């Protein structure tokens, strides 16, 4: 039953997303088809998968234990805080803190979580900013 509830909610979200994506307009044409088809294609494929989940024979589902649900909730909160602080703290520091939090959530030792957070934050910032030439925020608190 839970997979059908998920599929119904996901189908509604896909339809809402397709309505929003249909309104995407570009002021200049930088591609032959423009920016609209990519989100429409992805949302259309997800909607087809949601319909298939609604029509298939349901499986016996076991809900996760409370500890797993608490970890999932903590991960969702960390991702929301990441998005909220992304421009203020900058990509490198925000990614470092998120990686540290996820490491601690999955039972890493504190020093390993700090080390992996610093390596991920700095390495990803360098890769995106210097190698791929993607502009990332350095943080409004630091500039």
N, CA, C and O atoms as a MOPAC input file, in Angstrom:
PM7 MOZYME 1SCF
protein

 N      0.81500 1    -1.18900 1     0.00000 1
 C      0.00000 1     0.00000 1     0.00000 1
 C      0.86700 1     1.26600 1     0.00000 1
 O      0.53500 1     2.25600 1    -0.65200 1
 N      1.98300 1     1.22100 1     0.74000 1
 C      2.82600 1     2.40900 1     0.83700 1
 C      3.45300 1     2.77000 1    -0.50400 1
 O      3.65800 1     3.95000 1    -0.78900 1
 N      3.76400 1     1.76400 1    -1.34000 1
 C      4.33300 1     2.08400 1    -2.64900 1
 C      3.30200 1     2.76000 1    -3.55500 1
 O      3.66400 1     3.57300 1    -4.40600 1
 N      2.03400 1     2.43200 1    -3.37700 1
 C      0.99300 1     3.09600 1    -4.16900 1
 C      0.77200 1     4.52900 1    -3.68900 1
 O      0.53500 1     5.42500 1    -4.49900 1
 N      0.84800 1     4.74300 1    -2.40000 1
 C      0.73800 1     6.11200 1    -1.87100 1
 C      1.89400 1     6.94600 1    -2.40100 1
 O      1.70000 1     8.07200 1    -2.85800 1
 N      3.10600 1     6.38300 1    -2.33800 1
 C      4.28400 1     7.07800 1    -2.87100 1
 C      4.10700 1     7.38300 1    -4.35100 1
 O      4.38500 1     8.49800 1    -4.79200 1
 N      3.63800 1     6.38400 1    -5.13300 1
 C      3.47700 1     6.57500 1    -6.57700 1
 C      2.43700 1     7.65100 1    -6.87700 1
 O      2.62200 1     8.44500 1    -7.80000 1
 N      1.35100 1     7.68800 1    -6.11300 1
 C      0.32100 1     8.70000 1    -6.33900 1
 C      0.84900 1    10.09400 1    -6.03400 1
 O      0.61800 1    11.03000 1    -6.80000 1
 N      1.55800 1    10.23700 1    -4.91500 1
 C      2.12900 1    11.53600 1    -4.55900 1
 C      3.17300 1    11.93500 1    -5.59600 1
 O      3.22400 1    13.09500 1    -6.00500 1
 N      4.00000 1    10.99700 1    -6.02200 1
 C      5.03200 1    11.29400 1    -7.00100 1
 C      4.42800 1    11.69400 1    -8.34400 1
 O      4.94600 1    12.58400 1    -9.01800 1
 N      3.32600 1    11.03600 1    -8.73600 1
 C      2.65800 1    11.38200 1    -9.98200 1
 C      2.10700 1    12.80500 1    -9.92800 1
 O      2.21400 1    13.55000 1   -10.90200 1
 N      1.52100 1    13.18100 1    -8.80300 1
 C      1.01100 1    14.54200 1    -8.65000 1
 C      2.16300 1    15.54900 1    -8.73400 1
 O      2.04100 1    16.57600 1    -9.40100 1
 N      3.27700 1    15.25600 1    -8.05900 1
 C      4.43500 1    16.15100 1    -8.11500 1
 C      4.99900 1    16.25700 1    -9.53000 1
 O      5.42100 1    17.33600 1    -9.94500 1
 N      5.01200 1    15.15700 1   -10.27000 1
 C      5.49900 1    15.19400 1   -11.64800 1
 C      4.59200 1    16.04800 1   -12.52100 1
 O      5.07800 1    16.80200 1   -13.36400 1
 N      3.28800 1    15.94000 1   -12.32900 1
 C      2.35000 1    16.73800 1   -13.12200 1
 C      2.52800 1    18.22100 1   -12.79600 1
 O      2.55500 1    19.05600 1   -13.70100 1
 N      2.64900 1    18.54800 1   -11.51700 1
 C      2.88800 1    19.94600 1   -11.12800 1
 C      4.21000 1    20.44100 1   -11.71700 1
 O      4.28700 1    21.56300 1   -12.21500 1
 N      5.24000 1    19.61500 1   -11.66000 1
 C      6.52500 1    19.98600 1   -12.23800 1
 C      6.44800 1    20.18800 1   -13.74000 1
 O      7.10400 1    21.08000 1   -14.27700 1
 N      5.65200 1    19.36600 1   -14.43300 1
 C      5.50100 1    19.52800 1   -15.87700 1
 C      4.77200 1    20.82600 1   -16.21500 1
 O      5.09000 1    21.47900 1   -17.20900 1
 N      3.80200 1    21.19500 1   -15.39700 1
 C      3.11500 1    22.47500 1   -15.61800 1
 C      4.10200 1    23.63400 1   -15.43700 1
 O      4.10700 1    24.58300 1   -16.22200 1
 N      4.92200 1    23.54800 1   -14.41000 1
 C      5.93000 1    24.59600 1   -14.18100 1
 C      6.96600 1    24.59700 1   -15.30500 1
 O      7.34900 1    25.66200 1   -15.79000 1
 N      7.42100 1    23.41700 1   -15.72200 1
 C      8.44400 1    23.32900 1   -16.76700 1
 C      7.91700 1    23.82300 1   -18.11000 1
 O      8.68500 1    24.33900 1   -18.92100 1
 N      6.62900 1    23.67400 1   -18.35300 1
 C      6.05700 1    24.13800 1   -19.61000 1
 C      6.16000 1    25.66000 1   -19.74300 1
 O      6.16200 1    26.19200 1   -20.85200 1
 N      6.24500 1    26.34700 1   -18.61700 1
 C      6.29200 1    27.80200 1   -18.61500 1
 C      7.71200 1    28.35300 1   -18.76300 1
 O      7.89700 1    29.57000 1   -18.79100 1
 N      8.70000 1    27.49300 1   -18.85600 1
 C     10.08600 1    27.94100 1   -18.99300 1
 C     10.26500 1    28.59200 1   -20.36000 1
 O      9.97600 1    27.98800 1   -21.39300 1
 N     10.73700 1    29.80400 1   -20.35000 1
 C     11.01400 1    30.53200 1   -21.58600 1
 C     12.45500 1    31.04000 1   -21.52400 1
 O     12.94400 1    31.42400 1   -20.46200 1
 N     13.11100 1    31.03500 1   -22.65400 1
 C     14.46700 1    31.55500 1   -22.73800 1
 C     14.44300 1    32.83300 1   -23.55500 1
 O     13.77400 1    32.91400 1   -24.58500 1
 N     15.17700 1    33.82600 1   -23.08900 1
 C     15.21700 1    35.10300 1   -23.80200 1
 C     16.04500 1    35.01700 1   -25.07500 1
 O     15.86200 1    35.82000 1   -25.99000 1
 N     16.93500 1    34.07300 1   -25.13900 1
 C     17.72500 1    33.87800 1   -26.34800 1
 C     17.87800 1    32.38800 1   -26.58000 1
 O     17.82400 1    31.59800 1   -25.63700 1
 N     18.06200 1    32.01100 1   -27.80500 1
 C     18.15200 1    30.59900 1   -28.15500 1
 C     19.61000 1    30.17100 1   -28.14800 1
 O     20.37000 1    30.52500 1   -29.04900 1
 N     19.99500 1    29.42200 1   -27.15100 1
 C     21.36800 1    28.94000 1   -27.07000 1
 C     21.45700 1    27.47200 1   -27.46100 1
 O     22.55500 1    26.92300 1   -27.54900 1
 N     20.32900 1    26.83600 1   -27.69400 1
 C     20.27000 1    25.47600 1   -28.18200 1
 C     19.16100 1    25.41900 1   -29.22900 1
 O     18.28500 1    26.28400 1   -29.23600 1
 N     19.17800 1    24.43700 1   -30.09800 1
 C     18.12100 1    24.37900 1   -31.11200 1
 C     16.71100 1    24.21300 1   -30.51800 1
 O     15.74100 1    24.73400 1   -31.07000 1
 N     16.60300 1    23.50000 1   -29.41400 1
 C     15.27200 1    23.24600 1   -28.84400 1
 C     14.97200 1    24.09200 1   -27.62000 1
 O     13.81900 1    24.15000 1   -27.19200 1
 N     15.96200 1    24.74800 1   -27.04500 1
 C     15.73300 1    25.58200 1   -25.86700 1
 C     15.81300 1    24.78600 1   -24.57300 1
 O     16.13100 1    23.59700 1   -24.60300 1
 N     15.52800 1    25.42500 1   -23.42700 1
 C     15.69100 1    24.77300 1   -22.12600 1
 C     14.48000 1    23.95900 1   -21.67900 1
 O     14.57900 1    23.24700 1   -20.67900 1
 N     13.36300 1    24.02800 1   -22.35900 1
 C     12.13500 1    23.37600 1   -21.90100 1
 C     12.12400 1    21.84800 1   -22.02200 1
 O     11.63600 1    21.19700 1   -21.09800 1
 N     12.62900 1    21.23300 1   -23.09800 1
 C     12.45800 1    19.78100 1   -23.26700 1
 C     13.12700 1    18.91200 1   -22.20500 1
 O     12.59100 1    17.85900 1   -21.85900 1
 N     14.27400 1    19.31900 1   -21.68100 1
 C     14.98300 1    18.46400 1   -20.72300 1
 C     14.16200 1    18.20100 1   -19.45800 1
 O     13.97000 1    17.03800 1   -19.10300 1
 N     13.66100 1    19.25000 1   -18.75300 1
 C     12.84600 1    18.94600 1   -17.57600 1
 C     11.53700 1    18.24700 1   -17.93100 1
 O     11.05100 1    17.41600 1   -17.16400 1
 N     10.96300 1    18.57600 1   -19.08500 1
 C      9.72100 1    17.90200 1   -19.48000 1
 C      9.96600 1    16.41900 1   -19.73100 1
 O      9.14700 1    15.58000 1   -19.35700 1
 N     11.08400 1    16.09600 1   -20.36000 1
 C     11.40900 1    14.69400 1   -20.63000 1
 C     11.63000 1    13.92600 1   -19.32700 1
 O     11.09600 1    12.83100 1   -19.14800 1
 N     12.41300 1    14.49900 1   -18.42700 1
 C     12.66400 1    13.82500 1   -17.15500 1
 C     11.38200 1    13.63300 1   -16.34900 1
 O     11.12300 1    12.54900 1   -15.82700 1
 N     10.59500 1    14.68100 1   -16.25500 1
 C      9.35000 1    14.58700 1   -15.49500 1
 C      8.36200 1    13.64000 1   -16.16500 1
 O      7.61600 1    12.94300 1   -15.47800 1
 N      8.34700 1    13.60500 1   -17.49200 1
 C      7.47700 1    12.66500 1   -18.19400 1
 C      7.87700 1    11.22100 1   -17.93300 1
 O      7.01900 1    10.36600 1   -17.71100 1
 N      9.18000 1    10.94600 1   -17.95900 1
 C      9.64200 1     9.58500 1   -17.65700 1
 C      9.32900 1     9.19000 1   -16.21800 1
 O      8.94200 1     8.05200 1   -15.95000 1
 N      9.50000 1    10.14400 1   -15.28400 1
 C      9.16700 1     9.83500 1   -13.88900 1
 C      7.67000 1     9.61100 1   -13.72300 1
 O      7.25900 1     8.76800 1   -12.92600 1
 N      6.84900 1    10.35100 1   -14.46000 1
 C      5.39900 1    10.15900 1   -14.38500 1
 C      5.00900 1     8.78600 1   -14.92400 1
 O      4.14000 1     8.12300 1   -14.35900 1
 N      5.64700 1     8.35600 1   -16.01200 1
 C      5.37500 1     7.01400 1   -16.55100 1
 C      5.73800 1     5.94600 1   -15.52900 1
 O      4.99200 1     4.98400 1   -15.34500 1
 N      6.87700 1     6.10600 1   -14.86400 1
 C      7.28300 1     5.14600 1   -13.82100 1
 C      6.30300 1     5.14600 1   -12.65000 1
 O      6.01000 1     4.09100 1   -12.08900 1
 N      5.79500 1     6.31900 1   -12.27900 1
 C      4.81800 1     6.39900 1   -11.19100 1
 C      3.53000 1     5.69100 1   -11.57900 1
 O      2.93300 1     5.00500 1   -10.75000 1
 N      3.08900 1     5.84300 1   -12.82500 1
 C      1.88300 1     5.14000 1   -13.29300 1
 C      2.11900 1     3.63900 1   -13.27600 1
 O      1.23800 1     2.87400 1   -12.88500 1
 N      3.30700 1     3.21600 1   -13.69900 1
 C      3.61600 1     1.77900 1   -13.66600 1
 C      3.60400 1     1.24300 1   -12.24400 1
 O      3.16200 1     0.11800 1   -12.00800 1
 N      4.09500 1     2.04800 1   -11.28100 1
 C      4.04600 1     1.61800 1    -9.87800 1
 C      2.60300 1     1.51900 1    -9.38100 1
 O      2.28000 1     0.64200 1    -8.58000 1
 N      1.74400 1     2.40900 1    -9.85200 1
 C      0.34000 1     2.35800 1    -9.44000 1
 C     -0.37200 1     1.13200 1    -9.99500 1
 O     -1.26500 1     0.59500 1    -9.34000 1
 N      0.00300 1     0.67900 1   -11.18700 1
 C     -0.70700 1    -0.41300 1   -11.85200 1
 C     -0.16000 1    -1.80000 1   -11.53200 1
 O     -0.82100 1    -2.79900 1   -11.81600 1
 N      1.01600 1    -1.87900 1   -10.95400 1
 C      1.59700 1    -3.20500 1   -10.72400 1
 C      1.04500 1    -3.84100 1    -9.44900 1
 O      0.42200 1    -3.18300 1    -8.61600 1
 N      1.29800 1    -5.14300 1    -9.33000 1
 C      0.86500 1    -5.87900 1    -8.14300 1
 C      1.73100 1    -5.44600 1    -6.96400 1
 O      2.95800 1    -5.47500 1    -7.06400 1
 N      1.11300 1    -5.04200 1    -5.84000 1
 C      1.91600 1    -4.54500 1    -4.71500 1
 C      2.71800 1    -5.64500 1    -4.03200 1
 O      2.28100 1    -6.79300 1    -3.94800 1
 N      3.88800 1    -5.27700 1    -3.54900 1
 C      4.74600 1    -6.18400 1    -2.79300 1
 C      4.45400 1    -6.02800 1    -1.30700 1
 O      3.88200 1    -5.02800 1    -0.87300 1
 N      4.85200 1    -7.02300 1    -0.54500 1
 C      4.77100 1    -6.90100 1     0.91500 1
 C      5.88300 1    -5.95300 1     1.35700 1
 O      7.05700 1    -6.17600 1     1.05800 1
 N      5.50800 1    -4.90500 1     2.06400 1
 C      6.46500 1    -3.87400 1     2.44000 1
 C      6.64900 1    -3.88300 1     3.95000 1
 O      5.68500 1    -3.96100 1     4.71100 1
 N      7.91100 1    -3.80100 1     4.36600 1
 C      8.22300 1    -3.65900 1     5.78300 1
 C      8.80200 1    -2.27100 1     5.98500 1
 O      9.77900 1    -1.89800 1     5.33500 1
 N      8.20000 1    -1.50500 1     6.88600 1
 C      8.68200 1    -0.17000 1     7.16700 1
 C      9.98000 1    -0.25400 1     7.95200 1
 O     10.15300 1    -1.16600 1     8.76000 1
 N     10.89000 1     0.67800 1     7.72800 1
 C     12.15600 1     0.66100 1     8.47300 1
 C     11.93500 1     0.93400 1     9.95800 1
 O     10.90700 1     1.47400 1    10.36800 1
 N     12.91200 1     0.55100 1    10.73300 1
 C     12.83300 1     0.76500 1    12.17500 1
 C     12.94400 1     2.26000 1    12.47500 1
 O     13.34100 1     3.04600 1    11.61400 1
 N     12.59400 1     2.64000 1    13.68700 1
 C     12.55700 1     4.05700 1    14.06900 1
 C     13.93100 1     4.72100 1    13.94100 1
 O     14.01500 1     5.89100 1    13.56800 1
 N     14.99600 1     3.99800 1    14.24300 1
 C     16.34100 1     4.58500 1    14.14800 1
 C     16.67000 1     4.98400 1    12.70900 1
 O     17.28400 1     6.02700 1    12.48400 1
 N     16.27500 1     4.17500 1    11.74700 1
 C     16.51800 1     4.49400 1    10.34800 1
 C     15.70100 1     5.70400 1     9.92100 1
 O     16.19200 1     6.55900 1     9.18400 1
 N     14.46400 1     5.78100 1    10.37900 1
 C     13.62400 1     6.93000 1    10.05000 1
 C     14.19500 1     8.21600 1    10.64800 1
 O     14.11800 1     9.27400 1    10.02400 1
 N     14.76500 1     8.13300 1    11.84800 1
 C     15.38800 1     9.30300 1    12.46400 1
 C     16.60600 1     9.74700 1    11.65000 1
 O     16.83500 1    10.94500 1    11.48400 1
 N     17.39300 1     8.78400 1    11.14100 1
 C     18.54500 1     9.12700 1    10.31300 1
 C     18.10600 1     9.77800 1     9.01100 1
 O     18.73400 1    10.73100 1     8.54800 1
 N     17.03300 1     9.27100 1     8.41800 1
 C     16.52500 1     9.87900 1     7.19200 1
 C     16.03100 1    11.29600 1     7.43400 1
 O     16.25900 1    12.18500 1     6.61400 1
 N     15.36000 1    11.50800 1     8.54900 1
 C     14.89000 1    12.84600 1     8.89500 1
 C     16.07500 1    13.78900 1     9.12400 1
 O     16.06400 1    14.93500 1     8.67500 1
 N     17.08700 1    13.29400 1     9.82100 1
 C     18.28400 1    14.11500 1    10.05800 1
 C     18.98000 1    14.45200 1     8.74300 1
 O     19.46800 1    15.57000 1     8.57400 1
 N     19.03300 1    13.50400 1     7.81200 1
 C     19.64300 1    13.75800 1     6.51100 1
 C     18.85400 1    14.81200 1     5.73800 1
 O     19.44700 1    15.68500 1     5.10400 1
 N     17.52500 1    14.74200 1     5.78300 1
 C     16.69600 1    15.75200 1     5.11100 1
 C     16.92600 1    17.13300 1     5.71400 1
 O     17.00400 1    18.12200 1     4.98500 1
 N     17.03300 1    17.20600 1     7.02500 1
 C     17.28300 1    18.48900 1     7.68300 1
 C     18.65500 1    19.02100 1     7.28600 1
 O     18.80500 1    20.21400 1     7.02300 1
 N     19.66100 1    18.14300 1     7.24000 1
 C     21.00300 1    18.57800 1     6.83900 1
 C     21.01100 1    19.11200 1     5.41000 1
 O     21.67600 1    20.10800 1     5.12600 1
 N     20.28200 1    18.46300 1     4.51200 1
 C     20.23700 1    18.93100 1     3.13300 1
 C     19.51900 1    20.26700 1     3.01500 1
 O     19.90900 1    21.10500 1     2.20300 1
 N     18.47500 1    20.47900 1     3.81300 1
 C     17.78500 1    21.77400 1     3.78900 1
 C     18.68700 1    22.88000 1     4.33900 1
 O     18.71500 1    23.98500 1     3.79700 1
 N     19.41500 1    22.58900 1     5.40300 1
 C     20.35000 1    23.57700 1     5.95800 1
 C     21.47400 1    23.84700 1     4.96200 1
 O     21.93400 1    24.98300 1     4.84200 1
 N     21.91600 1    22.81800 1     4.25000 1
 C     22.93300 1    22.98600 1     3.20900 1
 C     22.45300 1    23.97500 1     2.15100 1
 O     23.18100 1    24.89600 1     1.77900 1
 N     21.24300 1    23.78500 1     1.67600 1
 C     20.69700 1    24.69600 1     0.68000 1
 C     20.50200 1    26.10300 1     1.21300 1
 O     20.68500 1    27.07700 1     0.48400 1
 N     20.13300 1    26.21400 1     2.47900 1
 C     19.89000 1    27.51800 1     3.09100 1
 C     21.19100 1    28.29400 1     3.29100 1
 O     21.22000 1    29.51100 1     3.10300 1
 N     22.25600 1    27.60800 1     3.66700 1
 C     23.53400 1    28.26200 1     3.95400 1
 C     24.49800 1    28.26200 1     2.77000 1
 O     25.61900 1    28.75500 1     2.89500 1
 N     24.08400 1    27.72000 1     1.62700 1
 C     24.97800 1    27.53300 1     0.48900 1
 C     25.63800 1    28.83500 1     0.04900 1
 O     26.85600 1    28.86600 1    -0.12700 1
 N     24.88400 1    29.89300 1    -0.13200 1
 C     25.46900 1    31.15500 1    -0.59700 1
 C     26.16500 1    31.90500 1     0.52700 1
 O     27.13500 1    32.62100 1     0.28000 1
 N     25.68700 1    31.75400 1     1.75500 1
 C     26.28500 1    32.48600 1     2.87600 1
 C     27.65700 1    31.92600 1     3.23600 1
 O     28.61700 1    32.68000 1     3.39700 1
 N     27.74900 1    30.61900 1     3.36000 1
 C     29.01600 1    29.99500 1     3.75200 1
 C     29.90100 1    29.64000 1     2.56600 1
 O     31.11400 1    29.49900 1     2.72000 1
 N     29.31200 1    29.49600 1     1.39400 1
 C     30.07100 1    29.10500 1     0.22100 1
 C     30.05400 1    27.59700 1     0.02100 1
 O     29.74200 1    26.82900 1     0.93000 1
 N     30.39700 1    27.20200 1    -1.19200 1
 C     30.33800 1    25.79000 1    -1.55000 1
 C     31.28900 1    24.92800 1    -0.72600 1
 O     30.89000 1    23.89100 1    -0.19800 1
 N     32.53400 1    25.35000 1    -0.61600 1
 C     33.55000 1    24.50600 1     0.03100 1
 C     33.22000 1    24.24400 1     1.49100 1
 O     33.24300 1    23.09400 1     1.92800 1
 N     32.91100 1    25.29600 1     2.26300 1
 C     32.61800 1    25.12000 1     3.68300 1
 C     31.30100 1    24.37900 1     3.89000 1
 O     31.20000 1    23.52000 1     4.76600 1
 N     30.30000 1    24.70700 1     3.09100 1
 C     29.00400 1    24.04900 1     3.23200 1
 C     29.12200 1    22.54700 1     2.90700 1
 O     28.55200 1    21.71000 1     3.60700 1
 N     29.85700 1    22.22200 1     1.85000 1
 C     30.04400 1    20.82400 1     1.47700 1
 C     30.87200 1    20.09300 1     2.52500 1
 O     30.62400 1    18.91800 1     2.79600 1
 N     31.84500 1    20.76500 1     3.11400 1
 C     32.63500 1    20.17000 1     4.19000 1
 C     31.75000 1    19.81800 1     5.37400 1
 O     31.83600 1    18.71600 1     5.91600 1
 N     30.90100 1    20.75600 1     5.77300 1
 C     30.01200 1    20.50500 1     6.91200 1
 C     28.99700 1    19.40800 1     6.61400 1
 O     28.70800 1    18.57900 1     7.47700 1
 N     28.45200 1    19.39700 1     5.38800 1
 C     27.49000 1    18.35700 1     5.02400 1
 C     28.15200 1    16.98600 1     5.01200 1
 O     27.58600 1    16.01700 1     5.51800 1
 N     29.34200 1    16.90000 1     4.43900 1
 C     30.04700 1    15.61900 1     4.39700 1
 C     30.39400 1    15.14000 1     5.80100 1
 O     30.29900 1    13.94700 1     6.09100 1
 N     30.79500 1    16.06100 1     6.67300 1
 C     31.06500 1    15.70300 1     8.07100 1
 C     29.79200 1    15.17100 1     8.72500 1
 O     29.82700 1    14.14000 1     9.39600 1
 N     28.67500 1    15.85900 1     8.53600 1
 C     27.41800 1    15.42200 1     9.14200 1
 C     26.96300 1    14.06900 1     8.64400 1
 O     26.50600 1    13.23600 1     9.42600 1
 N     27.08700 1    13.84200 1     7.33600 1
 C     26.68900 1    12.54500 1     6.78300 1
 C     27.61600 1    11.44500 1     7.28400 1
 O     27.16700 1    10.33800 1     7.58100 1
 N     28.89800 1    11.74600 1     7.37700 1
 C     29.83100 1    10.75500 1     7.91900 1
 C     29.50000 1    10.36400 1     9.34800 1
 O     29.52500 1     9.18500 1     9.70100 1
 N     29.18600 1    11.37000 1    10.17700 1
 C     28.81200 1    11.07700 1    11.56600 1
 C     27.49400 1    10.30400 1    11.62700 1
 O     27.31700 1     9.43800 1    12.48400 1
 N     26.57200 1    10.61900 1    10.71600 1
 C     25.28300 1     9.94000 1    10.66900 1
 C     25.43900 1     8.45600 1    10.34400 1
 O     24.68700 1     7.62100 1    10.84700 1
 N     26.41800 1     8.13800 1     9.50300 1
 C     26.64100 1     6.75300 1     9.13000 1
 C     27.67800 1     6.04800 1    10.00600 1
 O     28.12100 1     4.94700 1     9.67800 1
 N     28.06000 1     6.67000 1    11.10300 1
 C     28.89000 1     5.99300 1    12.09600 1
 C     30.38400 1     6.11200 1    11.88400 1
 O     31.13500 1     5.27700 1    12.38900 1
 N     30.84000 1     7.11000 1    11.16300 1
 C     32.27900 1     7.29500 1    10.98200 1
 C     32.89500 1     7.86400 1    12.25900 1
 O     32.20000 1     8.47900 1    13.06700 1
 N     34.18000 1     7.66000 1    12.43400 1
 C     34.88200 1     8.30800 1    13.54100 1
 C     34.98000 1     9.79100 1    13.23200 1
 O     34.98200 1    10.18600 1    12.06600 1
 N     35.06100 1    10.61700 1    14.27500 1
 C     35.00300 1    12.06600 1    14.06600 1
 C     36.14200 1    12.56600 1    13.20600 1
 O     35.94400 1    13.44400 1    12.36600 1
 N     37.34100 1    12.01900 1    13.40300 1
 C     38.49300 1    12.49800 1    12.63600 1
 C     38.37400 1    12.08000 1    11.17100 1
 O     38.79900 1    12.81900 1    10.28300 1
 N     37.80200 1    10.90700 1    10.91100 1
 C     37.61000 1    10.47300 1     9.52300 1
 C     36.53900 1    11.32400 1     8.84000 1
 O     36.65400 1    11.64400 1     7.65700 1
 N     35.49900 1    11.68700 1     9.59200 1
 C     34.45500 1    12.54400 1     9.02500 1
 C     34.99700 1    13.94200 1     8.73100 1
 O     34.66100 1    14.53300 1     7.70500 1
 N     35.82900 1    14.47100 1     9.62200 1
 C     36.43300 1    15.79500 1     9.38300 1
 C     37.36000 1    15.72900 1     8.17200 1
 O     37.30100 1    16.59500 1     7.29900 1
 N     38.20300 1    14.72300 1     8.11400 1
 C     39.14200 1    14.58400 1     7.00100 1
 C     38.40500 1    14.44200 1     5.66700 1
 O     38.73900 1    15.11500 1     4.69200 1
 N     37.40500 1    13.56700 1     5.63200 1
 C     36.67500 1    13.38900 1     4.37200 1
 C     35.88800 1    14.64300 1     4.01500 1
 O     35.75400 1    14.96500 1     2.83400 1
 N     35.36800 1    15.35400 1     5.00300 1
 C     34.65500 1    16.59700 1     4.72600 1
 C     35.55300 1    17.64200 1     4.11000 1
 O     35.18200 1    18.28400 1     3.12700 1
 N     36.73900 1    17.82000 1     4.68200 1
 C     37.67900 1    18.81200 1     4.15600 1
 C     38.13800 1    18.41800 1     2.75600 1
 O     38.18700 1    19.26300 1     1.86200 1
 N     38.46700 1    17.16900 1     2.56000 1
 C     38.92500 1    16.71300 1     1.24400 1
 C     37.81800 1    16.88700 1     0.20400 1
 O     38.07100 1    17.37500 1    -0.89700 1
 N     36.58800 1    16.48800 1     0.55100 1
 C     35.47200 1    16.62100 1    -0.39900 1
 C     35.19600 1    18.07700 1    -0.71500 1
 O     35.04000 1    18.43500 1    -1.88300 1
 N     35.13200 1    18.92500 1     0.30300 1
 C     34.82800 1    20.33300 1     0.08200 1
 C     35.84900 1    21.01400 1    -0.80700 1
 O     35.48700 1    21.70200 1    -1.76200 1
 N     37.12100 1    20.82700 1    -0.49900 1
 C     38.18600 1    21.48200 1    -1.25900 1
 C     38.32800 1    20.86600 1    -2.65100 1
 O     38.44300 1    21.58800 1    -3.64200 1
 N     38.32000 1    19.54100 1    -2.72700 1
 C     38.51000 1    18.87500 1    -4.02200 1
 C     37.35500 1    19.16900 1    -4.97700 1
 O     37.58500 1    19.43800 1    -6.15600 1
 N     36.12800 1    19.12100 1    -4.49000 1
 C     34.99400 1    19.41000 1    -5.36500 1
 C     34.96700 1    20.87800 1    -5.78500 1
 O     34.63000 1    21.19300 1    -6.92600 1
 N     35.32200 1    21.77500 1    -4.86300 1
 C     35.37200 1    23.18900 1    -5.24300 1
 C     36.42300 1    23.40500 1    -6.32500 1
 O     36.17000 1    24.10400 1    -7.30600 1
 N     37.58500 1    22.81800 1    -6.15300 1
 C     38.63400 1    22.94900 1    -7.16600 1
 C     38.18600 1    22.35100 1    -8.49900 1
 O     38.37300 1    22.95800 1    -9.55300 1
 N     37.58900 1    21.14900 1    -8.44300 1
 C     37.17100 1    20.48400 1    -9.67900 1
 C     36.12000 1    21.29300 1   -10.42600 1
 O     36.22100 1    21.47400 1   -11.63900 1
 N     35.12200 1    21.77400 1    -9.71600 1
 C     34.06600 1    22.52400 1   -10.39400 1
 C     34.51900 1    23.92900 1   -10.79100 1
 O     34.26500 1    24.37200 1   -11.91100 1
 N     35.18400 1    24.62200 1    -9.88000 1
 C     35.52400 1    26.01500 1   -10.12700 1
 C     36.68100 1    26.16100 1   -11.11000 1
 O     36.62000 1    27.01500 1   -11.99500 1
 N     37.71500 1    25.36900 1   -10.98500 1
 C     38.90500 1    25.53700 1   -11.81700 1
 C     38.88400 1    24.64700 1   -13.05700 1
 O     39.12600 1    25.12500 1   -14.16500 1
 N     38.59700 1    23.35800 1   -12.88100 1
 C     38.67900 1    22.43300 1   -14.00500 1
 C     37.47300 1    22.51900 1   -14.92400 1
 O     37.62400 1    22.53200 1   -16.14500 1
 N     36.26300 1    22.57900 1   -14.34300 1
 C     35.04900 1    22.60900 1   -15.15700 1
 C     34.53300 1    24.01700 1   -15.41500 1
 O     33.58500 1    24.20100 1   -16.17800 1
 N     35.14700 1    25.00900 1   -14.78700 1
 C     34.78800 1    26.41300 1   -14.96500 1
 C     33.32500 1    26.69800 1   -14.60800 1
 O     32.65200 1    27.47900 1   -15.28100 1
 N     32.84200 1    26.05000 1   -13.53300 1
 C     31.50500 1    26.30100 1   -13.00400 1
 C     31.66300 1    27.27800 1   -11.84600 1
 O     32.41100 1    27.01400 1   -10.90500 1
 N     30.96600 1    28.39400 1   -11.91400 1
 C     31.08200 1    29.40900 1   -10.87600 1
 C     30.32600 1    28.95700 1    -9.63200 1
 O     29.12500 1    28.69400 1    -9.68600 1
 N     31.03200 1    28.86900 1    -8.52200 1
 C     30.43800 1    28.47300 1    -7.25200 1
 C     30.62800 1    29.59600 1    -6.23600 1
 O     31.62000 1    30.32300 1    -6.29000 1
 N     29.68600 1    29.73800 1    -5.31600 1
 C     29.83400 1    30.80800 1    -4.31900 1
 C     30.97100 1    30.49700 1    -3.34600 1
 O     31.14300 1    29.35900 1    -2.91000 1
 N     31.74800 1    31.54300 1    -3.01400 1
 C     32.80300 1    31.38200 1    -2.03100 1
 C     32.30100 1    31.75500 1    -0.64400 1
 O     32.97900 1    31.49200 1     0.35000 1
 N     31.14400 1    32.35400 1    -0.56300 1
 C     30.56100 1    32.70600 1     0.71600 1
 C     30.47500 1    34.19400 1     0.91800 1
 O     31.48300 1    34.89400 1     0.81600 1
 N     29.28800 1    34.69100 1     1.20200 1
 C     29.10800 1    36.12800 1     1.40000 1
 C     29.66000 1    36.57200 1     2.75000 1
 O     29.94400 1    37.75700 1     2.93000 1
 N     29.81800 1    35.66700 1     3.69300 1
 C     30.36500 1    36.01900 1     4.99400 1
 C     31.86800 1    36.21700 1     4.92600 1
 O     32.44900 1    36.85400 1     5.80400 1
 N     32.50800 1    35.67700 1     3.89000 1
 C     33.95000 1    35.73300 1     3.78800 1
 C     34.44600 1    36.73200 1     2.76400 1
 O     35.65500 1    36.92900 1     2.64400 1
 N     33.55600 1    37.36600 1     2.02300 1
 C     34.02300 1    38.29600 1     0.98800 1
 C     33.68600 1    39.72500 1     1.32200 1
 O     34.00900 1    40.63100 1     0.55300 1

